[in-house]
Amino acid sequence: VIDTAWERFGTVLPLGFDTIIKGEEGIAPDENMKKWLKDDYENLRQKLAKLKDRAEFGVQVFWDPKIISEGLIETNPEIKKLSEEIKSKSKGLAYMYKQKLENLLKKEMEKEADRCFKDFYEQIKRCVEEIKVEKTKKLEEDKQMLLNLSCLLFKEKSKILGEELEKINNMKGFFVRFTGPW
């Protein structure tokens, strides 16, 4: 329905589910609707102007923690050293070192997630008019959602955003879901 209205009328102003225009006693529903439109005209006009020729897209970026942690083990000198030291330790000592390694890896994964979030957010922000961070969702065990964004941009610029997201998607261990327009 929204797609058809969008194609036919150009700009569609979405209202939240269960939006109710309160009627007044003795006024017919169609007259009540006209009154609401008249009373809220300026507010609605501003919102429609803001949305003109623009569309909303959803962007979700995921990573595979296993692949990312393997990369950290190879590239982080402290983690790499600890990982190598475990091999030469006795069983009891190796267990202690593994605990230390797991804690260090967890801390570094958190730092990496934060860094990636900031980098990807800035990369995406340059391609859009407006960006809103949504709550991340829990997925399958092999993937974690790093970013969940709603992006408003000119319809014709969606290809530029798509190309930027493709760069992220091509990075080892990262996956992008690009949806819309809405």
C-alpha positions in Angstrom: 0.0 0.0 0.0 2.8 2.4 1.0 4.7 1.7 -2.2 1.7 2.3 -4.4 0.9 5.6 -2.6 4.5 6.6 -2.9 4.6 6.0 -6.6 1.3 7.7 -7.2 1.6 10.7 -4.9 5.4 11.1 -4.5 5.9 11.7 -0.8 4.1 9.6 1.9 4.1 10.7 5.5 4.0 7.5 7.6 1.9 7.6 10.8 2.5 5.2 13.7 0.4 2.1 13.9 -2.9 2.7 15.8 -2.8 6.5 15.1 -6.3 7.7 16.1 -7.7 11.1 15.3 -10.0 11.8 18.1 -13.5 12.8 17.0 -15.7 15.5 18.4 -19.3 15.0 19.4 -21.7 15.9 16.6 -19.0 16.2 13.8 -19.1 13.7 10.9 -15.9 11.6 10.5 -14.9 13.2 7.2 -15.4 16.7 8.7 -13.3 15.6 11.7 -10.5 14.5 9.4 -10.6 17.8 7.5 -10.4 19.7 10.8 -7.4 17.6 12.0 -5.6 18.2 8.7 -6.4 22.0 8.9 -5.3 22.2 12.5 -2.1 20.3 11.9 -1.4 21.7 8.4 1.8 23.5 9.2 3.3 20.6 11.1 2.3 18.1 8.3 3.6 20.5 5.6 7.0 20.7 7.2 7.3 16.9 7.6 6.2 16.4 4.0 8.8 18.9 2.8 11.5 17.2 4.8 10.6 13.8 3.2 10.1 15.1 -0.4 12.2 13.0 -2.8 13.7 11.1 0.0 13.3 7.5 1.2 14.1 5.6 4.3 16.4 2.6 4.2 17.4 0.1 6.8 21.1 -0.8 7.2 22.3 -3.6 9.5 25.9 -4.6 9.8 26.9 -8.0 11.3 30.1 -9.7 12.1 31.2 -13.2 12.7 32.9 -13.1 16.1 34.9 -16.3 15.4 36.4 -14.8 12.2 37.1 -11.5 13.9 38.7 -13.0 17.0 40.9 -15.2 14.7 42.0 -12.0 13.0 42.8 -10.4 16.4 44.8 -13.4 17.4 47.0 -13.0 14.3 47.3 -9.2 14.4 47.4 -8.3 18.0 50.9 -8.9 19.4 49.9 -9.3 23.0 47.2 -11.9 22.1 49.5 -13.6 19.7 52.3 -13.9 22.3 49.9 -15.2 24.9 48.4 -17.7 22.5 51.9 -19.0 21.6 53.0 -19.2 25.3 50.1 -21.5 26.1 51.5 -24.2 23.9 54.7 -24.5 26.0 53.0 -24.5 29.4 52.0 -27.4 31.6 48.3 -28.4 31.6 47.5 -26.5 34.8 49.4 -23.4 33.8 48.0 -23.6 30.3 44.5 -23.4 31.8 45.4 -20.2 33.6 46.9 -18.7 30.5 43.8 -19.7 28.5 41.6 -17.8 31.0 43.9 -14.8 30.7 43.8 -15.1 26.9 40.0 -15.3 26.9 39.7 -12.2 29.1 42.1 -10.3 26.9 40.4 -11.4 23.7 37.0 -10.4 25.1 38.3 -7.0 26.0 39.9 -6.6 22.5 36.7 -7.8 20.8 34.8 -5.1 22.6 37.3 -2.4 21.6 37.1 -3.7 18.0 33.3 -3.7 18.0 33.4 -0.1 19.2 36.0 0.9 16.6 34.0 -0.8 13.8 30.8 0.8 14.9 32.3 4.3 14.9 34.1 3.8 11.5 31.0 2.3 9.8 28.7 4.9 11.2 30.9 7.7 9.9 31.2 6.0 6.5 27.4 5.6 6.2 26.7 9.0 7.6 28.5 10.7 4.7 26.1 9.1 2.3 22.8 10.0 4.0 20.7 13.1 5.0 19.7 11.7 8.4 20.7 8.7 10.4 19.1 7.1 13.4 20.7 4.3 15.5 18.2 1.6 16.3 18.5 -1.1 18.9 20.5 -4.1 17.8 18.9 -7.5 17.6 20.1 -10.9 18.7 20.7 -13.3 15.8 22.1 -16.7 15.1 25.1 -17.7 17.2 27.5 -17.3 14.3 26.7 -13.6 13.7 26.4 -10.5 15.9 24.7 -7.3 14.9 27.0 -4.3 15.3 24.8 -1.6 13.8 21.1 -1.3 13.1 20.4 2.0 11.4 17.5 3.9 9.8 18.8 6.2 7.1 16.9 8.9 5.2 18.4 10.0 1.9 17.5 11.2 -1.5 16.1 8.2 -3.5 18.7 8.7 -6.3 21.6 8.5 -3.8 20.7 5.0 -2.7 23.2 3.6 -5.2 26.0 5.5 -3.5 25.0 4.2 -0.1 24.7 0.7 -1.6 28.3 0.9 -3.0 29.6 2.1 0.4 27.8 -0.8 2.1 29.3 -3.2 -0.4 32.8 -2.2 0.7 31.9 -3.2 4.3 30.2 -6.4 3.1 33.4 -7.4 1.3 35.5 -7.1 4.5 36.4 -10.5 6.0 33.9 -11.5 8.7 31.4 -8.7 8.0 27.9 -9.0 6.5 25.5 -6.2 5.5 21.7 -6.2 5.2 20.4 -3.2 3.1 16.6 -2.9 3.0 14.1 -0.4 1.6 13.0 2.0 0.5 10.4 2.4 3.1 
